[in-house]
Amino acid sequence: MMREILLFWLLPIIGIVYVLGYSLIFQPIRVSKKTPEFIRALLSCPMCIAFWVGLFVGAINWIPIHWPGWIQWPLVGAVSAIGVEYILELARRQGYDEG
């Protein structure tokens, strides 16, 4: 049960990170000179995106498990998202996403 909850909780995070960091939709924002340097730097770093998206999703969507605390879930989301993004980046470097 815990694995399924974490999986369905991480899937939206992975999707958001992919859309922000790799998709053509956000490419003009990532490369535009009008975009502030901080935003361009953030969007060029998938692990940075994963951290902030995980923190945000963890803050607004607590996992319904009886673990007390208000700060743990945002941090769990951020760290989990970074871990998943790291694994996906390793897979990309190995060529697993080329089909």
C-alpha positions as CSV (number, residue, x, y, z in Angstrom):
1,M,0.0,0.0,0.0
2,M,2.8,2.4,0.9
3,R,4.6,1.8,-2.4
4,E,1.4,2.5,-4.4
5,I,0.8,5.7,-2.6
6,L,4.3,6.9,-3.1
7,L,4.2,5.9,-6.8
8,F,1.0,7.7,-7.5
9,W,2.4,10.7,-5.6
10,L,5.6,10.8,-7.5
11,L,4.2,10.4,-11.0
12,P,2.7,13.9,-11.1
13,I,6.0,15.3,-9.9
14,I,7.9,13.4,-12.6
15,G,5.4,14.8,-15.2
16,I,5.7,18.4,-14.0
17,V,9.5,18.1,-14.0
18,Y,9.6,16.7,-17.5
19,V,7.2,19.4,-18.8
20,L,9.2,22.3,-17.2
21,G,12.7,20.9,-17.9
22,Y,12.5,19.1,-21.2
23,S,9.4,19.9,-23.2
24,L,9.1,22.1,-26.2
25,I,6.3,24.1,-24.5
26,F,8.8,25.7,-22.0
27,Q,11.7,25.9,-24.4
28,P,11.1,29.5,-25.3
29,I,11.1,30.4,-21.6
30,R,14.3,28.4,-21.0
31,V,16.3,30.1,-23.8
32,S,14.7,33.6,-23.9
33,K,17.0,36.5,-23.0
34,K,13.9,38.3,-21.5
35,T,13.5,35.5,-18.9
36,P,15.3,36.4,-15.6
37,E,18.6,34.7,-15.1
38,F,17.3,32.9,-11.9
39,I,14.4,31.3,-13.8
40,R,16.6,30.3,-16.7
41,A,19.1,28.7,-14.3
42,L,16.3,27.0,-12.5
43,L,14.8,25.6,-15.7
44,S,18.1,24.4,-17.0
45,C,18.7,22.2,-13.9
46,P,16.3,19.2,-13.7
47,M,17.3,18.4,-10.2
48,C,16.5,21.9,-9.1
49,I,13.1,21.8,-10.7
50,A,12.5,18.4,-9.0
51,F,13.4,19.8,-5.6
52,W,11.0,22.8,-5.9
53,V,8.2,20.8,-7.5
54,G,8.5,18.1,-4.9
55,L,8.6,20.7,-2.1
56,F,5.4,22.4,-3.5
57,V,3.5,19.1,-4.1
58,G,4.5,17.8,-0.7
59,A,3.3,21.0,0.9
60,I,-0.1,21.0,-0.8
61,N,-0.8,17.3,-1.0
62,W,0.1,15.4,2.2
63,I,0.3,11.7,1.8
64,P,-2.5,10.1,3.9
65,I,-0.2,8.1,6.1
66,H,-0.2,8.6,9.9
67,W,3.2,10.4,10.1
68,P,2.9,13.5,12.2
69,G,4.4,16.8,11.2
70,W,3.9,19.6,8.8
71,I,7.5,20.0,7.5
72,Q,8.2,16.3,6.7
73,W,6.1,15.9,3.7
74,P,7.4,18.8,1.7
75,L,10.9,17.6,2.4
76,V,10.0,14.0,1.6
77,G,8.6,15.2,-1.7
78,A,11.6,17.2,-2.6
79,V,14.1,14.5,-1.7
80,S,12.1,11.8,-3.4
81,A,11.7,13.9,-6.6
82,I,15.5,14.6,-6.7
83,G,16.2,10.8,-6.3
84,V,13.8,9.9,-9.1
85,E,15.2,12.6,-11.4
86,Y,18.7,11.4,-10.7
87,I,17.7,7.8,-11.6
88,L,16.0,9.1,-14.8
89,E,19.0,11.2,-15.7
90,L,21.3,8.2,-15.4
91,A,18.9,6.2,-17.6
92,R,18.9,9.0,-20.2
93,R,22.7,9.0,-20.2
94,Q,22.8,5.3,-20.8
95,G,20.5,5.8,-23.8
96,Y,17.4,4.1,-22.3
97,D,15.1,6.9,-23.5
98,E,16.0,6.5,-27.2
99,G,13.7,3.5,-27.7
